[in-house]
Amino acid sequence: MKALGLYAGVAALVLALASGAALPAGAQTRSKTPTTPSAKLTPPPTPSPAPSGAALPYPAYGSPAPDVAQLQPAASVPPRITLEQAIAIAAAKSPAFAIERAQYDAIRAKYGAAKGALFPSVGADASVSRSFGGSNTGSGSGGSGNNGSTTGPNTQISIQGKISQLIFDGGRVLAGLKQAKEGDAAGQLTLDREMQTLRFNVANAYFAVLQAQASVDAANQSVHQFQVTQDSIAAQIKAGSAARSDIAQAQFQAARARGLLVTAQGQVIAAQSTFATTLGLDADTEVVPQERPQSALPSQTPTYAKSIGQAFLLRGDYLAAQHDVTGAIAGVRYAKLGKFPSINATYSDGVTRNVSGGQVGPFVHGANLGATLSIPIFDQNQTNYAIAQAQSQLDQANAGLTQTKLGVEQQVRTALAGVISSRASLAQAQLELNAAKVGLSASQARYRVGAATILDLVTAEANYSQAQTDYVNALYSTQTAEQNYEYAVGTTGIDAAP
């Protein structure tokens, strides 16, 4: 009966703490805790991200290093930005994306040059030549002898225009144009995929900062909680109601929490540096995430069949690999048509003027229209080599397409499993946090009435601290898993223009 009465009293205390009511009279008669306000232990709230650089110095414990944590403002860059703002800044400033964009510009220029082969080539020549004469020999009347004369210098001025047009080559130019066009399409799709990669990297860096900040908040709350317990036990020791050994466990947990806090602070600085450089900014630029956006995925997890089908339709790298194969087929045709005859038509028109012995002659007009038939007979096996090389490129393109397809399947399946597991883990972490919070409240209540030891209380606090950490990690692991899934499927930044 006494045991039932004790449990009933503990239950009443838990309900009183949960409702914020005052302790019943005489409830502390069996407790060894003093009746000071510091003895009223309550669990801290669930951690949430806090602005970077809030009150805590860096490091919170140890030798100060303020210059490491100090951030420098940048022109035209807000200190706190949303995810979409971060992506826009990265697209404009990231050197990695600038390299990809420059490579696509070269591919696009090659396609433009290939289209020019369909049009005639036009050129003009202007020349000036000067020749110096010699003596002319001949026979005079009535006998032989030197009756020659010496000619003066002669200058010839010529201006000529020429136009040449391919008439027929068996379709070789068209095959080359097809190859260039497929290369341009593949380049555009590759650039689109690089934009998705940029968004993916920015999002991961964005959430890494938020996770690190949330870890700092959780660690700081744990430090506060363990410090309150330590101070309470110290007060009891001073009052003679607790042994000196009782404080050791609380000191251990407080020191451990302080170490975790300093480590989390360092992780914030590292994550912020990575975030800034991912955007193409200096590592110490004052730019931090503003908020954690809501998940873009539906609450009902999509199936693998739907996910892989979507990936094959949207993944730029897979679609680019298909264009690579089509372009390589055109490349083989282009190489083989090197053995085919070609016909070119030419037309030239110009004028020529001679200046000789101080006399300037008139402009003499001349025009020429003709056609040229070129028949390759033997070119030291250069065409055969080009064919073999083109065939090798086709084989590589086919293998690359297969490899890309397998990679897409693997990435989608892995990412989908990551979403499912992380969501389930987050649900369990929420239950863990709730249970730890209730357990801490119960341990505090039992400790007040003398039904629990200081070890029980410190253990409950440690469990709650660990539950906070687990929840923060699970929360952002879920966010990262969803980002991985969107990137694997190809929906990340689908409407974004580079």
C-alpha positions as CSV (number, residue, x, y, z in Angstrom):
1,M,0.0,0.0,0.0
2,K,2.9,2.4,0.8
3,A,4.4,1.6,-2.6
4,L,1.1,2.4,-4.3
5,G,0.9,5.6,-2.4
6,L,4.4,6.6,-3.4
7,Y,3.7,5.9,-7.1
8,A,0.5,7.9,-6.8
9,G,2.4,10.8,-5.4
10,V,5.0,10.6,-8.2
11,A,2.2,10.6,-10.8
12,A,0.6,13.6,-9.2
13,L,3.9,15.4,-9.3
14,V,4.4,14.6,-13.0
15,L,0.9,15.9,-13.8
16,A,1.6,19.0,-11.8
17,L,4.8,19.7,-13.6
18,A,3.2,19.0,-17.0
19,S,0.4,21.5,-16.2
20,G,2.7,24.1,-14.7
21,A,1.0,23.8,-11.3
22,A,2.8,24.4,-8.1
23,L,4.1,21.4,-6.1
24,P,1.7,20.2,-3.4
25,A,2.5,21.1,0.2
26,G,5.0,18.7,1.8
27,A,6.0,17.3,-1.5
28,Q,9.6,18.1,-0.8
29,T,9.8,16.7,2.7
30,R,11.6,13.6,1.5
31,S,13.7,15.3,-1.2
32,K,17.3,16.2,-0.7
33,T,17.2,19.1,-3.0
34,P,17.1,22.6,-1.6
35,T,14.0,24.8,-2.1
36,T,15.9,27.3,-4.2
37,P,14.7,28.3,-7.6
38,S,17.8,26.7,-9.2
39,A,16.5,23.3,-8.1
40,K,13.4,23.6,-10.4
41,L,14.7,21.6,-13.4
42,T,12.6,21.6,-16.6
43,P,13.5,20.2,-19.9
44,P,14.4,22.8,-22.6
45,P,12.3,23.1,-25.8
46,T,13.0,21.3,-29.0
47,P,16.0,22.8,-30.7
48,S,15.5,25.0,-33.8
49,P,18.0,26.7,-36.1
50,A,19.3,30.1,-34.8
51,P,20.9,32.9,-36.7
52,S,24.6,32.5,-37.2
53,G,26.8,34.5,-34.8
54,A,24.1,34.7,-32.1
55,A,25.3,35.6,-28.6
56,L,27.9,32.8,-28.1
57,P,31.6,33.7,-28.7
58,Y,33.9,31.4,-30.6
59,P,34.9,29.2,-29.1
60,A,32.4,29.2,-26.3
61,Y,35.1,27.7,-24.0
62,G,38.8,28.0,-24.6
63,S,41.1,30.7,-26.0
64,P,39.1,33.3,-27.9
65,A,39.5,33.4,-31.7
66,P,37.0,36.0,-32.9
67,D,38.7,36.6,-36.3
68,V,38.0,33.0,-37.3
69,A,34.2,33.4,-36.8
70,Q,34.1,37.0,-38.2
71,L,32.3,37.4,-41.5
72,Q,32.8,40.2,-44.1
73,P,29.8,41.7,-45.9
74,A,29.8,41.6,-49.7
75,A,28.3,44.1,-52.1
76,S,25.0,43.1,-53.6
77,V,24.8,39.9,-51.5
78,P,22.3,39.9,-48.6
79,P,23.7,38.5,-45.4
80,R,20.7,36.2,-45.0
81,I,19.3,34.5,-48.2
82,T,16.7,31.9,-49.2
83,L,17.6,28.8,-51.1
84,E,16.4,30.2,-54.4
85,Q,18.5,33.3,-53.8
86,A,21.5,31.2,-53.1
87,I,21.0,29.2,-56.3
88,A,20.7,32.5,-58.3
89,I,23.9,33.8,-56.8
90,A,25.8,30.6,-57.6
91,A,24.6,30.5,-61.2
92,A,26.0,34.0,-61.7
93,K,29.2,33.7,-59.7
94,S,30.3,30.0,-59.4
95,P,33.5,29.4,-61.4
96,A,32.7,25.7,-61.7
97,F,29.4,26.5,-63.6
98,A,31.2,29.2,-65.6
99,I,33.6,26.6,-66.9
100,E,30.7,24.4,-68.0
101,R,29.0,27.3,-69.7
102,A,32.2,28.2,-71.6
103,Q,32.5,24.6,-72.8
104,Y,29.0,24.6,-74.1
105,D,29.7,27.9,-75.9
106,A,32.5,26.1,-77.8
107,I,30.1,23.3,-78.7
108,R,27.5,25.7,-79.9
109,A,30.1,27.6,-82.0
110,K,31.1,24.3,-83.7
111,Y,27.5,23.6,-84.6
112,G,27.3,27.1,-86.2
113,A,30.5,26.4,-88.2
114,A,29.0,23.1,-89.4
115,K,25.9,24.8,-90.7
116,G,28.1,27.2,-92.8
117,A,29.2,24.3,-95.0
118,L,25.8,24.4,-96.7
119,F,26.5,27.9,-98.0
120,P,28.9,29.0,-100.8
121,S,32.3,30.3,-99.9
122,V,33.1,33.8,-101.2
123,G,36.6,35.3,-101.4
124,A,38.4,38.1,-103.1
125,D,42.1,38.5,-104.2
126,A,44.1,41.6,-105.0
127,S,47.6,41.4,-106.4
128,V,50.3,43.6,-107.7
129,S,53.4,42.2,-109.6
130,R,56.3,44.0,-111.2
131,S,58.5,42.4,-113.8
132,F,61.8,43.7,-115.2
133,G,62.5,43.1,-118.9
134,G,65.8,42.1,-120.7
135,S,67.2,42.4,-124.2
136,N,65.5,41.0,-127.4
137,T,67.8,39.7,-130.2
138,G,66.9,39.6,-133.9
139,S,68.5,39.9,-137.5
140,G,69.0,43.1,-139.4
141,S,68.7,43.6,-143.2
142,G,71.4,42.3,-145.3
143,G,73.1,40.2,-142.6
144,S,73.0,38.9,-139.1
145,G,73.6,40.8,-135.9
146,N,72.1,42.2,-132.7
147,N,69.1,44.2,-133.5
148,G,67.5,43.7,-130.1
149,S,65.9,46.1,-127.8
150,T,65.7,46.4,-124.1
151,T,62.2,46.3,-122.5
152,G,61.3,48.4,-119.5
153,P,59.7,47.2,-116.2
154,N,56.1,46.1,-116.3
155,T,53.6,46.3,-113.5
156,Q,50.4,44.2,-113.4
157,I,47.5,45.0,-111.1
158,S,44.8,42.3,-110.7
159,I,41.6,42.3,-108.6
160,Q,39.5,39.1,-108.6
161,G,36.5,37.8,-106.8
162,K,35.7,34.1,-106.5
163,I,32.6,32.1,-105.3
164,S,32.5,28.3,-104.8
165,Q,29.6,26.1,-104.0
166,L,29.4,22.4,-103.2
167,I,26.9,20.7,-105.6
168,F,27.1,17.1,-104.5
169,D,29.1,15.0,-102.1
170,G,26.8,12.1,-101.4
171,G,25.4,13.6,-98.2
172,R,28.8,14.0,-96.4
173,V,28.2,17.6,-95.4
174,L,24.7,16.7,-94.2
175,A,26.1,13.9,-92.1
176,G,28.6,16.3,-90.6
177,L,25.9,18.8,-89.8
178,K,23.8,16.0,-88.2
179,Q,26.8,15.1,-86.0
180,A,27.3,18.7,-84.9
181,K,23.6,19.2,-84.2
182,E,23.5,16.1,-82.0
183,G,26.6,17.4,-80.2
184,D,24.9,20.7,-79.7
185,A,21.8,19.0,-78.2
186,A,24.0,16.9,-76.0
187,G,25.9,19.9,-74.8
188,Q,22.7,21.8,-73.9
189,L,21.4,18.8,-72.0
190,T,24.8,18.4,-70.2
191,L,24.7,22.1,-69.2
192,D,21.1,21.6,-67.9
193,R,22.4,18.7,-65.8
194,E,25.3,20.8,-64.6
195,M,22.7,23.4,-63.5
196,Q,20.9,20.7,-61.6
197,T,24.2,19.7,-60.0
198,L,24.8,23.3,-59.0
199,R,21.4,23.5,-57.4
200,F,22.0,20.2,-55.6
201,N,25.4,21.3,-54.3
202,V,24.0,24.6,-53.1
203,A,21.1,23.0,-51.4
204,N,23.3,20.5,-49.6
205,A,25.6,23.3,-48.4
206,Y,22.6,25.4,-47.4
207,F,21.1,22.6,-45.3
208,A,24.5,21.8,-43.8
209,V,24.7,25.3,-42.4
210,L,21.2,25.0,-40.9
211,Q,22.0,21.6,-39.4
212,A,25.2,22.8,-37.9
213,Q,23.4,25.8,-36.4
214,A,20.7,23.6,-35.0
215,S,23.4,21.3,-33.5
216,V,24.9,24.4,-31.8
217,D,21.5,25.3,-30.3
218,A,20.9,21.7,-29.1
219,A,24.4,21.5,-27.6
220,N,24.0,24.9,-25.9
221,Q,20.7,23.8,-24.4
222,S,22.4,20.7,-23.1
223,V,25.2,22.7,-21.5
224,H,22.6,24.9,-19.8
225,Q,20.6,21.9,-18.6
226,F,23.7,20.1,-17.1
227,Q,25.0,23.3,-15.6
228,V,21.7,23.8,-13.8
229,T,21.9,20.3,-12.4
230,Q,25.5,20.8,-11.4
231,D,24.7,24.0,-9.6
232,S,21.8,22.4,-7.9
233,I,23.9,19.6,-6.6
234,A,26.6,22.0,-5.5
235,A,24.0,23.9,-3.5
236,Q,23.0,20.6,-1.9
237,I,26.6,19.7,-1.1
238,K,27.0,23.2,0.5
239,A,23.9,22.6,2.5
240,G,25.1,19.2,3.6
241,S,22.3,17.3,2.1
242,A,24.3,15.6,-0.7
243,A,27.7,13.8,-0.9
244,R,30.5,15.4,-2.8
245,S,30.7,12.4,-5.1
246,D,27.2,13.1,-6.3
247,I,28.4,16.0,-8.4
248,A,31.0,14.0,-10.5
249,Q,28.5,12.6,-13.0
250,A,26.9,16.0,-13.5
251,Q,30.4,17.6,-14.0
252,F,31.2,14.9,-16.6
253,Q,28.1,15.4,-18.6
254,A,28.5,19.2,-18.4
255,A,32.1,19.0,-19.7
256,R,31.1,16.6,-22.4
257,A,28.3,19.0,-23.5
258,R,30.7,21.9,-23.6
259,G,33.0,19.9,-25.8
260,L,30.2,19.1,-28.1
261,L,29.2,22.7,-28.2
262,V,32.6,23.9,-29.3
263,T,32.8,21.1,-31.9
264,A,29.4,22.2,-33.2
265,Q,30.6,25.8,-33.4
266,G,33.5,24.7,-35.6
267,Q,31.2,22.8,-37.8
268,V,29.1,25.9,-38.3
269,I,32.2,27.8,-39.5
270,A,33.2,25.0,-41.8
271,A,29.7,24.6,-43.2
272,Q,29.4,28.4,-43.7
273,S,32.7,28.5,-45.5
274,T,31.7,25.7,-47.8
275,F,28.3,27.4,-48.5
276,A,30.0,30.7,-49.4
277,T,32.6,29.1,-51.7
278,T,29.9,27.0,-53.4
279,L,28.2,30.2,-54.3
280,G,31.4,31.5,-55.8
281,L,32.1,33.9,-52.9
282,D,35.0,34.3,-50.5
283,A,35.0,31.8,-47.6
284,D,34.5,34.6,-45.0
285,T,31.6,36.3,-46.8
286,E,28.7,37.2,-44.6
287,V,26.0,35.0,-46.1
288,V,24.0,32.4,-44.2
289,P,20.7,30.6,-44.9
290,Q,17.5,32.4,-43.9
291,E,15.1,29.5,-43.4
292,R,14.5,25.8,-43.9
293,P,12.2,25.4,-46.9
294,Q,9.4,22.9,-46.8
295,S,9.8,19.6,-48.6
296,A,8.8,19.5,-52.3
297,L,8.1,15.8,-52.2
298,P,4.6,14.5,-51.6
299,S,4.1,12.8,-48.2
300,Q,3.3,9.5,-50.1
301,T,6.6,8.1,-51.3
302,P,6.6,7.5,-55.1
303,T,7.3,4.0,-56.4
304,Y,10.5,2.9,-58.0
305,A,8.8,2.3,-61.4
306,K,7.5,5.9,-61.5
307,S,10.7,7.3,-60.3
308,I,12.9,5.5,-62.9
309,G,10.5,6.4,-65.6
310,Q,10.7,10.0,-64.7
311,A,14.4,9.9,-64.5
312,F,14.7,8.6,-68.0
313,L,12.6,11.4,-69.3
314,L,14.2,14.2,-67.3
315,R,17.9,13.3,-66.6
316,G,20.0,15.5,-68.8
317,D,23.0,13.2,-68.7
318,Y,21.0,10.2,-69.9
319,L,19.4,12.2,-72.7
320,A,22.8,13.7,-73.7
321,A,24.2,10.1,-73.9
322,Q,21.4,9.2,-76.3
323,H,22.3,12.2,-78.5
324,D,26.0,11.2,-78.3
325,V,25.1,7.8,-79.9
326,T,23.0,9.4,-82.6
327,G,25.8,11.9,-83.3
328,A,28.4,9.1,-83.4
329,I,26.3,7.2,-86.0
330,A,26.3,10.3,-88.2
331,G,30.0,10.6,-87.6
332,V,30.6,7.1,-89.0
333,R,28.5,8.0,-92.1
334,Y,30.5,11.2,-92.5
335,A,33.8,9.3,-92.4
336,K,32.7,6.7,-94.9
337,L,31.5,9.3,-97.4
338,G,35.1,10.5,-97.5
339,K,35.5,7.9,-100.3
340,F,32.6,9.4,-102.3
341,P,33.2,11.8,-105.3
342,S,32.3,15.4,-104.9
343,I,31.3,18.1,-107.4
344,N,32.0,21.8,-106.8
345,A,31.0,24.8,-109.0
346,T,33.2,27.9,-109.1
347,Y,32.8,31.3,-110.6
348,S,35.4,34.0,-110.7
349,D,35.3,37.5,-112.0
350,G,38.0,40.3,-112.0
351,V,39.9,43.0,-113.8
352,T,43.6,43.3,-114.7
353,R,45.6,46.4,-115.7
354,N,49.2,46.6,-117.0
355,V,51.5,49.5,-116.6
356,S,54.6,49.3,-118.9
357,G,57.2,51.9,-119.9
358,G,55.2,54.7,-118.3
359,Q,52.1,53.8,-120.2
360,V,49.0,52.8,-118.2
361,G,46.9,50.3,-119.9
362,P,43.1,49.9,-119.5
363,F,41.4,47.5,-117.1
364,V,40.8,44.2,-118.8
365,H,37.7,42.3,-117.5
366,G,37.8,38.6,-117.2
367,A,35.3,36.0,-115.9
368,N,35.4,32.2,-115.5
369,L,32.7,29.7,-114.7
370,G,33.6,26.0,-114.1
371,A,32.9,22.8,-112.2
372,T,35.3,20.5,-110.5
373,L,34.8,16.8,-110.0
374,S,37.0,15.3,-107.3
375,I,37.4,11.5,-107.1
376,P,39.4,10.1,-104.2
377,I,41.5,7.2,-105.4
378,F,44.2,6.7,-102.8
379,D,44.9,8.9,-99.8
380,Q,47.4,6.8,-97.8
381,N,44.6,5.1,-95.8
382,Q,43.7,8.4,-94.2
383,T,39.9,7.8,-94.9
384,N,40.1,4.3,-93.6
385,Y,41.7,5.6,-90.4
386,A,38.9,8.2,-90.0
387,I,36.3,5.5,-90.5
388,A,37.9,3.3,-87.8
389,Q,38.2,6.2,-85.4
390,A,34.5,7.1,-86.0
391,Q,33.4,3.5,-85.4
392,S,35.4,3.5,-82.1
393,Q,33.6,6.7,-81.0
394,L,30.3,5.0,-81.8
395,D,31.3,2.0,-79.7
396,Q,32.3,4.3,-76.8
397,A,29.0,6.2,-77.1
398,N,27.0,3.0,-76.9
399,A,28.9,1.8,-73.9
400,G,28.6,5.3,-72.3
401,L,24.8,5.2,-72.8
402,T,24.6,1.8,-71.1
403,Q,26.8,3.0,-68.3
404,T,24.7,6.1,-67.8
405,K,21.5,4.1,-67.8
406,L,22.8,1.7,-65.1
407,G,24.1,4.7,-63.1
408,V,20.7,6.4,-63.3
409,E,19.0,3.2,-62.1
410,Q,21.4,2.7,-59.2
411,Q,21.1,6.4,-58.1
412,V,17.3,6.5,-58.3
413,R,16.9,3.2,-56.3
414,T,19.5,4.3,-53.7
415,A,17.9,7.8,-53.4
416,L,14.4,6.3,-53.1
417,A,15.5,4.0,-50.3
418,G,17.2,6.9,-48.6
419,V,14.0,8.9,-48.6
420,I,12.0,6.0,-47.2
421,S,14.6,5.2,-44.5
422,S,15.2,8.8,-43.5
423,R,11.5,9.5,-43.2
424,A,11.0,6.5,-41.0
425,S,14.0,7.4,-39.0
426,L,12.7,10.9,-38.5
427,A,9.4,9.6,-37.2
428,Q,11.3,7.4,-34.7
429,A,13.6,10.3,-33.7
430,Q,10.5,12.3,-32.9
431,L,9.2,9.5,-30.7
432,E,12.6,9.3,-29.1
433,L,12.6,13.0,-28.3
434,N,9.1,13.0,-26.9
435,A,9.9,9.9,-24.8
436,A,13.1,11.5,-23.5
437,K,11.3,14.7,-22.7
438,V,8.7,12.8,-20.7
439,G,11.4,10.7,-19.1
440,L,13.3,13.8,-18.0
441,S,10.2,15.3,-16.5
442,A,9.4,12.1,-14.6
443,S,13.0,11.8,-13.4
444,Q,13.0,15.4,-12.1
445,A,9.7,14.8,-10.3
446,R,11.0,11.5,-8.8
447,Y,14.2,13.2,-7.8
448,R,12.3,15.9,-6.0
449,V,10.5,13.4,-3.8
450,G,13.6,11.3,-3.2
451,A,12.5,8.4,-5.4
452,A,15.4,8.8,-7.8
453,T,19.1,9.3,-7.4
454,I,21.2,12.0,-8.9
455,L,22.6,9.4,-11.3
456,D,19.0,8.7,-12.5
457,L,18.5,12.4,-13.1
458,V,21.8,12.9,-15.0
459,T,21.1,9.9,-17.1
460,A,17.7,11.2,-18.1
461,E,19.3,14.5,-19.0
462,A,21.9,12.8,-21.1
463,N,19.2,10.8,-22.8
464,Y,17.3,13.9,-23.6
465,S,20.4,15.6,-24.9
466,Q,21.2,12.7,-27.2
467,A,17.5,12.6,-28.3
468,Q,17.8,16.3,-29.3
469,T,21.0,15.5,-31.3
470,D,19.4,12.5,-33.0
471,Y,16.3,14.5,-33.9
472,V,18.3,17.3,-35.5
473,N,20.4,14.8,-37.5
474,A,17.3,12.9,-38.6
475,L,15.5,16.1,-39.6
476,Y,18.3,17.3,-41.9
477,S,19.2,13.8,-43.1
478,T,15.6,13.6,-44.4
479,Q,16.0,17.0,-46.1
480,T,19.3,15.8,-47.7
481,A,17.7,12.5,-48.7
482,E,14.9,14.3,-50.5
483,Q,17.4,16.5,-52.2
484,N,19.3,13.4,-53.3
485,Y,16.1,11.9,-54.7
486,E,15.1,15.0,-56.7
487,Y,18.6,15.2,-58.1
488,A,18.6,11.5,-59.0
489,V,15.2,11.8,-60.7
490,G,16.2,15.0,-62.5
491,T,13.5,17.3,-61.1
492,T,16.0,19.6,-59.2
493,G,15.8,23.0,-60.9
494,I,13.9,21.7,-63.9
495,D,12.4,25.1,-64.6
496,A,15.7,27.0,-63.9
497,A,17.4,28.7,-66.7
498,P,21.2,28.8,-66.5
